[in-house]
Amino acid sequence: MMKTTSVRKMIHGAASIPRATTIALAVCAVSLSAHAQQSEFRGGGRFEPGLLVVSRSVYDNLSSNVQAGSVLPPNCANTQGGCSPATGAPSDGTYPYVWNNDAYDGSFGITSRIFLDQMTPSGERVSSLEVPNSLDKQSGADQLVTSFSSKSELGLHLSTDGKYLTFMGYVAPVNTLDVSNSNTPGAVDPTNPVGQSFYRAVARVDRDGHFRFTETNAYSGNNGRSAILNNRNGQDIFYTAGNAGNGSNPQPNGVILGAGAQLIDATKQHEAQQNPGTPTPVASFSVTELGAPADKIGKDDNFRGMTVFNNVLYFSKGSGSNGVNTVYFVDTTGKACPSGVGVPAANAALPTTPLAYDPATLQTTGLPGNLCVLAGFPSTPNKKATTLSDPFGLWFANANTLYVADEGDGYTGGADLYTHAAAQTGAGLQKWVYNAGAKKWTLAYTLQAGLNLGQQYTVQGYPTGSNAATGLPWAPATDGLRNLMGRVEEDGTVTIWAITSTISGNGDVGADPNQLVVVRDILGNATASGAQREKFATLRRAGFAEVLRGVSFTPGTDQDHRF
């Protein structure tokens, strides 16, 4: 294993967009092809078709990651956003106490390593692939990390031809503070209290573990959550989902442009050679499409999950006080939803160019709306809704059956956190069926059995009792589901794998060890009574200082295995 240290300069200037300051702390052994980096599989040689891939992150658990009493966020004194109270960080970097710093620093997070675990459909681990996480300008080695406690990150998707696996992360060293709320170098918001800048990047990996990374200035102030590569018909573009902004209103143009749904041209250059430009949104939504007053510009586009089905690009929104928590689709025909709600046109095509907009009106009216609420799903703006849904992952079993993972509302507001989670009716796996006559989707039922919502479980090494910082128990419990994927079986059933969300007394529940679960559903069933025997089984539990994030089939898995 070779070790080296390299520094990438950050120069602020209008003529060219600067690169982020990053210091590589450790370099993995790598062998490079012309434009792709290969990491080493642990326990196997390549991804095999028909198996699963689960994205996992591991926190280094170093007390030195945070100095108790230090002022956060990093470099906050140099921003208009300012610093947290001068009392300083209450905890050092020891897991899980480190996440109590969230109450002191609202932007708190620490970057960590990403692993892609190859597994059998029954949950047996076959091999693990560590994503390259050390930047070395001389050798051309690339770098990507995640923010350990950022629960919405590392969604996994196969490319449109099934040959590549894609996801998103940050171009930053491991164990760097508050990267998930930092600016991007080309979209700096001076009111963001985090006084540092890092690119976000899309990763794609093939069957042999060769990686390519494409950097972007999108998602400044927040995070990119998932990506899908459209590489059909000679194209090489990414669709991505995420959120932007961590400063005051109004937000800079680069933040507005870098929110929500993006279209990013893939590159073959190493990261050290890349110089990303202005973000290029592919779609946008505003509650004004529904006749409601405008929200904060750009914040309606706070997307979590995404999928492509029948040449239509779909997104989900399940958090934030702005916009509508619901399921959306991109209307490339311009005719599917004149009132903001509809279903895709039969002749719809995937978008291939960024969304056109008027820079002169960006600050006043935002981007033009080409996203529609999928008819039948919630369409009441969050500011008026009496109840909210929390959709995340999306998977179409066929043109008339859509499964939606609802992550639960994340309530940790009191000692009733567990009973509250258990009483949720929408959290879990929702099955939606299309009514062709009414041209809308209806909720058939929600599968929860076996998820054990609100039931505490034990993690070896986790503290017992209550967290003194929150006054609530440390023990995590399942609150719902986030990312998912599925397969139609020959016997008329579907198998669906999903990643759980959690609640607990942890200072940041995104850092709780969670689970990979599976369930079998009868595809043609449309009533709750017909699903009474269907029950989730737990295939894998994250260990101490581990989290699970996304699930997909392996690259190279053909359509027959996936649908």
C-alpha positions as CSV (number, residue, x, y, z in Angstrom):
1,M,0.0,0.0,0.0
2,M,1.5,3.3,-1.1
3,K,0.8,6.5,0.9
4,T,1.0,10.0,-0.4
5,T,-0.4,13.5,0.2
6,S,-1.5,16.0,-2.4
7,V,-3.2,19.3,-2.4
8,R,-5.6,20.8,-4.9
9,K,-5.7,24.6,-5.0
10,M,-8.9,26.5,-4.6
11,I,-8.8,29.8,-6.5
12,H,-11.8,32.1,-6.5
13,G,-12.3,33.9,-9.7
14,A,-14.9,34.7,-12.4
15,A,-12.8,33.7,-15.4
16,S,-12.7,30.0,-14.5
17,I,-14.5,27.9,-11.9
18,P,-12.1,26.9,-9.1
19,R,-11.3,23.5,-7.8
20,A,-11.9,22.5,-4.3
21,T,-9.2,22.4,-1.6
22,T,-8.7,18.7,-0.9
23,I,-5.9,16.9,1.0
24,A,-5.6,13.2,0.3
25,L,-4.9,11.4,3.5
26,A,-4.4,7.9,2.2
27,V,-4.2,6.3,-1.2
28,C,-5.5,2.8,-2.1
29,A,-3.5,0.6,-4.4
30,V,-4.9,1.1,-7.9
31,S,-4.2,0.2,-11.5
32,L,-5.4,2.6,-14.2
33,S,-6.8,2.2,-17.6
34,A,-6.9,5.1,-20.0
35,H,-9.8,6.8,-18.3
36,A,-11.0,4.5,-15.6
37,Q,-9.7,3.5,-12.2
38,Q,-9.9,0.0,-10.8
39,S,-10.2,-0.8,-7.1
40,E,-9.7,-4.2,-5.6
41,F,-12.6,-6.6,-4.8
42,R,-12.4,-8.2,-1.4
43,G,-13.5,-11.8,-1.6
44,G,-14.2,-12.0,-5.3
45,G,-13.1,-10.9,-8.8
46,R,-16.0,-9.0,-10.4
47,F,-19.7,-8.3,-10.3
48,E,-21.8,-11.3,-11.4
49,P,-25.1,-10.8,-13.2
50,G,-28.2,-11.4,-11.2
51,L,-26.7,-10.6,-7.8
52,L,-27.4,-7.6,-5.6
53,V,-25.2,-4.6,-4.7
54,V,-25.7,-2.7,-1.5
55,S,-23.9,0.6,-0.8
56,R,-22.5,0.7,2.6
57,S,-20.5,3.3,4.5
58,V,-18.1,2.9,7.5
59,Y,-17.2,5.6,9.9
60,D,-13.5,5.6,11.0
61,N,-14.5,6.2,14.6
62,L,-11.5,8.4,15.5
63,S,-11.9,10.7,18.5
64,S,-9.6,13.1,16.7
65,N,-12.1,13.7,14.0
66,V,-13.7,16.4,16.2
67,Q,-12.0,18.4,18.9
68,A,-14.5,18.9,21.7
69,G,-15.0,22.6,22.3
70,S,-14.0,23.6,18.7
71,V,-16.0,26.2,16.9
72,L,-18.0,24.8,13.9
73,P,-18.8,24.8,11.0
74,P,-15.3,24.9,9.6
75,N,-14.2,28.4,8.6
76,C,-17.5,29.8,9.6
77,A,-15.9,33.1,10.8
78,N,-15.1,33.9,7.1
79,T,-18.8,33.7,6.0
80,Q,-21.8,35.9,6.3
81,G,-23.5,32.9,7.9
82,G,-21.4,33.1,11.0
83,C,-20.5,30.5,13.6
84,S,-22.4,28.5,16.1
85,P,-22.4,29.7,19.7
86,A,-18.9,30.0,21.2
87,T,-19.5,27.1,23.6
88,G,-17.9,24.9,21.1
89,A,-18.6,21.3,19.9
90,P,-19.9,19.2,22.9
91,S,-18.5,15.9,21.7
92,D,-15.3,14.6,20.1
93,G,-15.3,12.2,17.2
94,T,-16.1,9.0,19.1
95,Y,-19.1,7.1,17.6
96,P,-22.0,7.4,18.2
97,Y,-21.6,10.3,20.6
98,V,-20.1,12.4,17.8
99,W,-23.5,12.9,16.3
100,N,-24.6,14.9,19.3
101,N,-22.7,17.8,17.7
102,D,-25.7,18.2,15.4
103,A,-27.5,20.1,18.1
104,Y,-24.6,22.6,18.2
105,D,-23.8,22.7,14.4
106,G,-26.8,22.4,12.2
107,S,-24.5,21.6,9.2
108,F,-22.6,18.8,11.1
109,G,-21.4,15.8,9.2
110,I,-18.2,13.8,8.6
111,T,-17.2,12.1,5.3
112,S,-16.6,8.4,5.2
113,R,-15.6,5.6,2.9
114,I,-18.0,3.9,0.5
115,F,-18.2,0.2,0.0
116,L,-20.2,-1.7,-2.7
117,D,-21.1,-5.1,-1.2
118,Q,-22.0,-7.8,-3.7
119,M,-24.6,-10.2,-2.2
120,T,-26.8,-13.1,-3.2
121,P,-30.6,-12.3,-3.4
122,S,-30.8,-14.2,0.0
123,G,-28.4,-11.7,1.6
124,E,-25.1,-13.7,1.7
125,R,-22.1,-11.4,1.0
126,V,-20.0,-12.5,-2.0
127,S,-17.5,-9.6,-2.2
128,S,-16.9,-6.0,-1.3
129,L,-15.5,-3.2,-3.4
130,E,-14.1,-0.1,-1.8
131,V,-14.7,3.1,-3.8
132,P,-11.5,5.0,-4.4
133,N,-11.3,7.7,-1.8
134,S,-7.8,9.4,-2.1
135,L,-7.0,12.0,-4.7
136,D,-3.5,11.8,-6.3
137,K,-2.9,14.3,-9.0
138,Q,0.3,12.7,-10.2
139,S,-1.0,9.2,-10.7
140,G,-4.5,10.2,-11.8
141,A,-6.2,8.4,-9.0
142,D,-9.7,9.7,-8.2
143,Q,-11.6,10.3,-5.1
144,L,-15.2,9.9,-3.8
145,V,-16.7,9.8,-0.3
146,T,-20.1,10.1,1.3
147,S,-21.3,11.9,4.4
148,F,-21.8,9.1,6.9
149,S,-24.9,10.4,8.6
150,S,-26.6,11.8,5.5
151,K,-29.3,9.2,5.2
152,S,-30.5,10.3,1.7
153,E,-27.2,9.6,-0.1
154,L,-25.8,6.7,-2.1
155,G,-28.9,5.6,-4.0
156,L,-27.8,2.9,-6.5
157,H,-29.1,2.6,-10.1
158,L,-28.2,0.6,-13.2
159,S,-27.7,2.5,-16.5
160,T,-30.3,2.4,-19.2
161,D,-28.4,-0.4,-20.9
162,G,-27.7,-2.2,-17.6
163,K,-23.9,-2.3,-17.9
164,Y,-23.0,0.3,-15.3
165,L,-23.9,1.0,-11.7
166,T,-24.2,4.7,-10.7
167,F,-24.3,6.8,-7.5
168,M,-23.2,10.2,-6.1
169,G,-20.8,11.5,-3.5
170,Y,-18.3,14.2,-2.7
171,V,-14.8,15.0,-3.9
172,A,-13.3,15.3,-0.5
173,P,-10.9,13.4,1.9
174,V,-12.2,10.9,4.4
175,N,-13.0,12.4,7.9
176,T,-13.7,15.9,6.6
177,L,-16.3,17.9,8.6
178,D,-19.5,19.4,7.2
179,V,-18.9,18.6,3.5
180,S,-22.5,17.7,3.0
181,N,-23.6,21.3,3.6
182,S,-20.6,23.0,2.0
183,N,-20.7,25.1,-1.2
184,T,-19.6,23.8,-4.5
185,P,-16.6,25.8,-5.9
186,G,-18.6,27.2,-8.8
187,A,-21.8,28.1,-6.8
188,V,-20.6,29.8,-3.7
189,D,-23.3,31.2,-1.3
190,P,-21.6,33.6,1.1
191,T,-24.5,33.2,3.6
192,N,-23.8,29.5,3.9
193,P,-22.1,29.1,7.4
194,V,-19.9,26.3,6.1
195,G,-16.9,28.1,4.9
196,Q,-15.4,25.5,2.5
197,S,-16.2,24.2,-1.0
198,F,-16.2,20.7,-2.5
199,Y,-17.4,19.4,-5.8
200,R,-20.1,16.7,-5.9
201,A,-19.5,13.9,-8.3
202,V,-21.3,11.0,-10.1
203,A,-19.6,7.6,-10.0
204,R,-20.1,4.8,-12.5
205,V,-18.6,1.4,-12.2
206,D,-18.6,-1.6,-14.6
207,R,-18.6,-5.3,-13.9
208,D,-14.9,-5.4,-13.4
209,G,-14.8,-2.7,-10.8
210,H,-13.5,0.1,-13.1
211,F,-14.6,3.5,-11.9
212,R,-15.1,6.9,-13.6
213,F,-16.1,10.0,-11.8
214,T,-17.8,13.1,-13.2
215,E,-17.7,16.2,-11.1
216,T,-20.4,18.9,-10.8
217,N,-21.1,22.2,-9.2
218,A,-24.7,21.2,-8.6
219,Y,-26.2,20.7,-5.1
220,S,-24.2,23.5,-3.5
221,G,-25.1,23.7,0.2
222,N,-26.6,20.2,0.2
223,N,-26.3,16.8,-1.4
224,G,-26.6,14.8,-4.5
225,R,-28.6,11.6,-3.8
226,S,-28.7,9.3,-6.8
227,A,-27.9,9.2,-10.5
228,I,-29.0,7.2,-13.6
229,L,-26.8,7.0,-16.7
230,N,-28.6,7.3,-20.0
231,N,-26.2,5.7,-22.4
232,R,-28.6,4.5,-25.1
233,N,-28.4,5.7,-28.7
234,G,-24.9,7.0,-28.4
235,Q,-25.7,9.2,-25.4
236,D,-23.6,9.5,-22.3
237,I,-25.6,11.7,-19.8
238,F,-26.5,11.4,-16.2
239,Y,-29.8,12.3,-14.6
240,T,-29.4,13.1,-10.9
241,A,-31.5,13.8,-7.9
242,G,-30.7,15.9,-4.8
243,N,-31.2,19.2,-3.0
244,A,-29.3,22.5,-2.8
245,G,-29.0,25.5,-0.5
246,N,-27.7,26.1,3.0
247,G,-27.9,29.8,3.3
248,S,-30.3,32.8,3.3
249,N,-33.0,33.9,0.9
250,P,-32.6,34.9,-1.9
251,Q,-30.2,32.2,-3.0
252,P,-27.5,32.8,-5.6
253,N,-28.3,31.8,-9.2
254,G,-25.8,28.8,-9.0
255,V,-27.7,27.4,-6.1
256,I,-31.1,27.7,-7.8
257,L,-29.7,26.2,-11.0
258,G,-28.0,23.4,-9.0
259,A,-31.0,22.1,-7.1
260,G,-33.3,19.1,-7.7
261,A,-33.1,17.3,-11.1
262,Q,-29.9,17.7,-13.1
263,L,-28.6,16.6,-16.5
264,I,-24.8,16.1,-16.4
265,D,-22.6,15.2,-19.4
266,A,-20.4,12.3,-18.5
267,T,-16.6,12.8,-18.9
268,K,-13.6,10.5,-19.4
269,Q,-11.2,12.8,-17.7
270,H,-9.6,12.1,-14.4
271,E,-10.9,14.4,-11.6
272,A,-7.7,16.3,-11.4
273,Q,-8.3,17.3,-15.1
274,Q,-11.9,18.3,-14.7
275,N,-13.2,21.9,-14.5
276,P,-17.0,21.7,-14.1
277,G,-19.2,24.6,-15.3
278,T,-22.5,26.1,-14.3
279,P,-25.1,23.5,-13.2
280,T,-27.6,22.3,-15.8
281,P,-31.0,21.4,-14.5
282,V,-33.1,19.0,-16.5
283,A,-36.4,19.6,-14.8
284,S,-38.1,21.8,-12.2
285,F,-41.4,22.1,-10.3
286,S,-43.1,25.0,-8.5
287,V,-46.3,25.0,-6.4
288,T,-47.4,27.8,-8.6
289,E,-48.2,25.1,-11.2
290,L,-51.0,24.1,-8.8
291,G,-52.2,27.6,-8.3
292,A,-50.5,28.1,-4.9
293,P,-48.3,31.1,-3.9
294,A,-44.6,30.7,-4.7
295,D,-42.3,29.2,-2.1
296,K,-38.6,29.9,-1.6
297,I,-37.2,29.8,-5.1
298,G,-35.5,26.4,-5.8
299,K,-36.7,24.7,-2.6
300,D,-39.7,22.9,-4.3
301,D,-37.0,20.9,-6.1
302,N,-35.8,18.9,-3.1
303,F,-35.8,15.3,-4.6
304,R,-34.8,12.1,-2.9
305,G,-35.6,9.1,-5.1
306,M,-35.7,8.6,-8.9
307,T,-36.3,6.0,-11.6
308,V,-36.7,5.6,-15.4
309,F,-39.6,3.6,-16.8
310,N,-40.9,3.4,-20.4
311,N,-38.8,6.4,-21.4
312,V,-40.1,8.6,-18.6
313,L,-38.0,10.0,-15.8
314,Y,-39.6,10.0,-12.3
315,F,-38.6,11.7,-9.0
316,S,-39.9,11.7,-5.5
317,K,-39.9,14.4,-2.8
318,G,-40.3,13.4,0.8
319,S,-38.8,16.2,2.9
320,G,-38.7,19.9,3.5
321,S,-41.5,22.4,4.2
322,N,-41.7,23.7,0.7
323,G,-43.3,22.2,-2.4
324,V,-45.2,18.9,-2.3
325,N,-44.1,15.6,-0.9
326,T,-45.1,13.3,-3.7
327,V,-44.1,11.5,-6.9
328,Y,-43.3,13.5,-10.1
329,F,-42.5,12.8,-13.7
330,V,-40.7,14.9,-16.4
331,D,-43.1,16.0,-19.1
332,T,-41.0,16.3,-22.3
333,T,-44.1,16.8,-24.4
334,G,-45.2,19.9,-22.7
335,K,-48.8,18.7,-22.9
336,A,-49.3,16.1,-20.1
337,C,-50.2,18.3,-17.2
338,P,-51.6,21.8,-17.9
339,S,-52.6,22.2,-14.3
340,G,-49.5,20.6,-12.7
341,V,-51.0,17.1,-12.4
342,G,-51.2,14.3,-15.0
343,V,-49.8,11.1,-16.4
344,P,-47.0,10.8,-19.0
345,A,-48.0,11.0,-22.7
346,A,-47.8,7.8,-24.6
347,N,-45.1,9.2,-27.0
348,A,-42.9,10.6,-24.2
349,A,-39.1,10.5,-24.6
350,L,-36.3,10.9,-22.1
351,P,-34.9,14.4,-21.9
352,T,-31.5,14.8,-23.7
353,T,-30.8,18.5,-23.2
354,P,-30.9,20.8,-20.1
355,L,-33.9,22.8,-19.2
356,A,-34.1,26.2,-21.0
357,Y,-34.6,29.2,-18.7
358,D,-34.4,33.0,-18.7
359,P,-31.5,34.2,-16.5
360,A,-33.3,37.6,-16.1
361,T,-36.2,36.1,-14.2
362,L,-34.4,33.3,-12.3
363,Q,-34.4,35.3,-9.0
364,T,-38.1,36.3,-9.3
365,T,-39.9,33.3,-10.8
366,G,-37.2,30.5,-10.8
367,L,-37.0,27.9,-13.4
368,P,-39.9,27.0,-15.8
369,G,-41.9,24.0,-14.6
370,N,-41.7,20.8,-16.7
371,L,-42.3,18.4,-13.8
372,C,-45.8,17.1,-13.1
373,V,-47.3,15.5,-10.0
374,L,-48.2,11.9,-11.0
375,A,-52.0,11.8,-11.0
376,G,-53.5,10.2,-7.9
377,F,-50.5,11.0,-5.7
378,P,-50.7,13.9,-3.1
379,S,-50.9,17.3,-4.8
380,T,-51.6,19.6,-1.8
381,P,-48.6,21.9,-1.0
382,N,-46.8,21.0,2.2
383,K,-47.7,24.4,3.7
384,K,-51.4,23.6,3.5
385,A,-51.5,19.8,3.9
386,T,-52.8,18.3,7.1
387,T,-50.8,15.1,6.6
388,L,-47.6,14.5,4.7
389,S,-46.3,11.5,2.9
390,D,-42.6,10.7,2.8
391,P,-41.9,8.9,-0.5
392,F,-38.3,7.9,-1.3
393,G,-37.5,4.9,-3.6
394,L,-39.6,4.1,-6.7
395,W,-39.9,0.9,-8.7
396,F,-42.3,-0.1,-11.5
397,A,-43.1,-3.8,-11.7
398,N,-45.0,-3.0,-14.9
399,A,-46.9,-0.1,-16.5
400,N,-49.8,-0.5,-14.0
401,T,-48.0,-1.3,-10.8
402,L,-45.7,1.1,-8.9
403,Y,-44.0,0.4,-5.6
404,V,-43.1,3.4,-3.5
405,A,-40.8,3.2,-0.4
406,D,-42.1,5.6,2.3
407,E,-39.4,6.3,4.9
408,G,-41.7,7.5,7.7
409,D,-41.9,10.9,9.2
410,G,-38.7,10.6,11.3
411,Y,-40.4,11.9,14.5
412,T,-38.0,12.0,17.5
413,G,-39.8,14.8,19.4
414,G,-40.4,13.0,22.6
415,A,-40.5,9.8,24.6
416,D,-43.3,8.6,22.4
417,L,-41.0,8.3,19.4
418,Y,-41.3,4.5,19.2
419,T,-45.1,4.3,19.6
420,H,-45.4,7.1,17.1
421,A,-43.3,5.2,14.5
422,A,-45.4,2.0,15.1
423,A,-48.7,3.9,14.6
424,Q,-47.8,5.2,11.1
425,T,-50.1,3.9,8.4
426,G,-48.1,5.2,5.3
427,A,-44.6,4.2,6.2
428,G,-43.2,1.0,4.6
429,L,-43.8,-0.3,1.1
430,Q,-46.8,1.3,-0.8
431,K,-48.3,-0.5,-3.7
432,W,-50.0,1.8,-6.3
433,V,-52.2,0.6,-9.1
434,Y,-53.0,2.5,-12.3
435,N,-56.7,3.1,-13.1
436,A,-56.7,3.6,-16.9
437,G,-60.3,4.7,-17.0
438,A,-59.7,7.5,-14.4
439,K,-56.2,8.1,-15.7
440,K,-54.7,8.2,-12.2
441,W,-53.0,6.0,-9.7
442,T,-54.6,4.6,-6.5
443,L,-53.0,3.3,-3.4
444,A,-53.8,-0.4,-3.1
445,Y,-52.2,-1.1,0.3
446,T,-49.0,-0.6,2.3
447,L,-46.8,-3.5,3.4
448,Q,-45.5,-3.2,6.9
449,A,-45.5,-6.7,8.5
450,G,-42.1,-7.8,9.5
451,L,-40.6,-4.3,9.4
452,N,-41.4,-4.0,13.2
453,L,-41.9,-0.3,13.0
454,G,-41.1,1.4,16.3
455,Q,-39.6,-1.8,17.9
456,Q,-36.2,-1.2,19.4
457,Y,-33.4,-3.6,18.3
458,T,-29.9,-4.2,19.6
459,V,-26.6,-3.2,17.9
460,Q,-23.5,-4.8,19.4
461,G,-21.3,-2.1,20.9
462,Y,-24.0,0.6,20.9
463,P,-24.6,2.4,24.2
464,T,-27.5,1.2,26.3
465,G,-30.0,3.4,28.2
466,S,-30.6,7.0,27.1
467,N,-28.5,9.5,25.3
468,A,-27.8,12.3,27.8
469,A,-27.8,14.9,25.0
470,T,-31.3,14.1,23.7
471,G,-32.9,12.4,26.8
472,L,-34.1,9.6,24.5
473,P,-33.0,5.9,24.2
474,W,-30.0,5.1,22.1
475,A,-31.7,1.9,20.7
476,P,-32.7,2.3,17.0
477,A,-36.0,1.2,15.6
478,T,-37.3,1.0,12.0
479,D,-39.3,4.0,10.8
480,G,-39.9,3.1,7.2
481,L,-38.0,2.4,3.9
482,R,-35.8,4.4,1.7
483,N,-34.1,3.0,-1.4
484,L,-35.5,-0.1,-3.1
485,M,-35.4,-2.4,-6.1
486,G,-37.4,-5.3,-7.3
487,R,-37.8,-8.2,-9.7
488,V,-40.9,-9.8,-11.3
489,E,-40.8,-13.6,-10.8
490,E,-42.1,-16.3,-13.1
491,D,-44.8,-17.4,-10.6
492,G,-46.6,-14.0,-10.8
493,T,-45.0,-12.6,-7.6
494,V,-42.5,-9.8,-7.2
495,T,-39.5,-9.8,-4.9
496,I,-38.6,-6.4,-3.5
497,W,-35.4,-5.5,-1.6
498,A,-35.3,-2.3,0.5
499,I,-33.2,-0.3,2.9
500,T,-34.7,0.7,6.2
501,S,-34.9,4.2,7.8
502,T,-34.6,4.6,11.6
503,I,-35.6,6.6,14.6
504,S,-33.7,6.7,18.0
505,G,-32.3,9.1,20.6
506,N,-29.1,9.4,18.5
507,G,-28.1,13.0,17.8
508,D,-28.5,12.2,14.1
509,V,-30.7,9.2,13.3
510,G,-29.0,9.0,9.9
511,A,-26.0,7.5,11.7
512,D,-28.0,4.6,13.2
513,P,-27.1,1.1,11.9
514,N,-30.0,0.1,9.7
515,Q,-31.1,-3.0,7.7
516,L,-31.6,-4.6,4.3
517,V,-35.0,-6.3,4.1
518,V,-36.9,-8.3,1.5
519,V,-40.6,-9.1,0.8
520,R,-42.5,-11.1,-1.7
521,D,-45.8,-9.6,-3.1
522,I,-48.4,-11.1,-5.4
523,L,-48.2,-8.8,-8.5
524,G,-51.9,-9.0,-9.5
525,N,-53.2,-8.4,-6.0
526,A,-54.9,-5.0,-5.5
527,T,-56.4,-5.5,-2.0
528,A,-55.0,-5.4,1.5
529,S,-56.9,-8.6,2.4
530,G,-54.9,-10.4,-0.3
531,A,-51.6,-9.3,1.2
532,Q,-52.2,-10.3,4.8
533,R,-49.6,-13.1,4.8
534,E,-46.9,-11.0,3.1
535,K,-44.1,-10.2,5.5
536,F,-40.7,-8.6,5.4
537,A,-37.6,-10.6,6.3
538,T,-34.3,-9.0,7.4
539,L,-31.4,-10.1,5.3
540,R,-28.7,-8.0,6.8
541,R,-28.1,-5.6,9.7
542,A,-25.5,-2.9,9.6
543,G,-22.9,-3.2,12.3
544,F,-21.4,-0.7,14.7
545,A,-20.3,2.5,12.9
546,E,-21.9,1.2,9.6
547,V,-24.9,2.3,7.6
548,L,-26.6,0.8,4.5
549,R,-27.9,3.2,1.8
550,G,-28.8,1.8,-1.6
551,V,-29.6,-1.5,-3.3
552,S,-29.5,-2.5,-6.9
553,F,-28.8,-5.4,-9.2
554,T,-25.2,-5.9,-10.3
555,P,-24.0,-4.2,-13.5
556,G,-24.5,-6.6,-16.4
557,T,-27.8,-7.9,-15.1
558,D,-30.1,-8.2,-18.1
559,Q,-33.7,-7.0,-18.3
560,D,-35.1,-10.5,-17.7
561,H,-33.4,-10.5,-14.3
562,R,-34.5,-7.0,-13.4
563,F,-38.1,-6.7,-14.5
